[in-house]
């Protein structure tokens, strides 16, 4: 089992953040990233929303730091921890926009990008940005194929039902030969999309029993059998863990998620200050060696 973190400060989800995060700074994030890196953690995250309707804030929260600028800063101050966009909404971007902007991030970070990608569900935000909502599922599938053909190519070419391009130079592009695509979502369709078109699945809001059932069904498919590499299953624990005060519970939950099929955890931790957060990172790393 490998460990990553759901980065504090960058989002303020209702009921899932500490009071100190409201005034948290980029230097606090760098401090967390460096500590996690030194402890052997795999990745940290940053989510994407452009603008949320005020009516949705009570459920989704209102703060979402931009992942590209945030990760660009963090990349310059770290060396090995991976940078996971959890998640970019595919419909908000042209494939070559992601290939150029995040390919540049992969280039400047020395190949540390993990693209977390999702279909999206907030119709008001789609309408605000002037992008189609009703066909976002099939459009996302074509986007993923186009992005795979483009992400590490200076001269990409693709011809699909929604996206088609050739003869265009994207320089710089990603330095990884295959940037990992981790597909977000909490449905069987999101898992099928990950199996067919991605390198990992990062569900949220599912129990260990639900994850196990979804994965058991997926393993029986032809798409799973035809995969060339194992599928990463990156799970967010809920509620937050308190490894400093309850190490046995943290170990038990991690074990149950591993038994369900998780290969990695993106951790939510109980914390009351920056110093406490750093202590919790160390405590969890003692329980499960990253």
ABEGO torsion letter per residue (X at the ends): XBBBBBBBGABBBBGABBAAAAABBAAAAAAAAAAAAAAGBABBBBBBBABBBAAAAAAAEABBBBAAAAAAAAAAABAABBBBBOBBBAAABBAAAAAAAAAAAAAAAGGABBBBBBAEABAAAAAAAGBBAAAAAAAAAAAAAAAAAAAABABBBBBBAABBBBGBBBOBBBABABBBBBBBEABAAAAAAAAAABABBBBBGBBAAAAAAAAAAAAABAAAAABABBBBBBBBBOBBBBAAABAAAAAAAAAAAAAAGBABBBBBBBBABAAAAAAAAAAAAAABBX
